[in-house]
């Protein structure tokens, strides 16, 4: 188990779409849209969708790294 999850058991908790939206300061509709497009890590538990906080943190770190690696535009 990752060190952060061991230090804080809530760091790897499962979250609902509403909780994710509140955490990311976006709308629940945006979270569901990203989920339907398979652009956000999630899991299905029957008819329910849940999000692992550690997976979302990794996803955001990856997006942040990718945004800094893009080549500058040449006029």
N, C-alpha and C positions, 0 to 999 in steps of 0.2 A: 504494500500500500504506500502511496506517496507520502513523504514526510509531512507536508502541509495537512493532509487529511488525518494523519495520526495525531498531530498536535491539536487540531480542532475538528472534532467529529462532524460538526455541521458544515464544514468546508466541502464535503462531498455528498451533501444531501440531495434528494430528488426534489425538484421544484415544479410547480404548475406553470402553465403559460402566463397566467396573471402575475405570479410571483416573478417570473423572468422579465416580463414587461416592466414591472415596477422597478426591478433591479437595474435594468438597462435604460430606463426612462424612455420607453417607447410604448406604443399601444399594443394590447393583446392581439389585435388584428395583424399587426406587423409580424409578431412572433409566429402566429399561425401561418401567415403567408410564407415566411422563411422555412417553416417546417414542411409545408406542402411542397415547396420547391426543393427540398432536401439540401438546403443551404445552411442549415443550423443543426448541430448534433442533438439528437433526441431519441427517445425510445417509446415504443407503443406497449402499453400494458392493457391488452384487450382494446376497449374503445377509448382508453385514456392515453394522453400524451404526457410524458414526463421528461424533464431535462436534468441531467447531472451537472451540478455547479462546476465541478472540476473540468468536465468536458467543454463547457461553455467558456471557462477561463482560458483553456488551451486554444480553443477556436478563435477567441478574440486576440490572443497573443500572436497566433499565426497570421491573422488578417493584418495586424499592426506591423509585423515584420514584412509581410508582402507589400504593404503600402510604401515602405521605405526603400524597397529594392527596385522599384520601377525606374526605368531609364528616363532621364529628363528629355523633354521634347526638344527637337532640333528645328529651328525655324526654316 
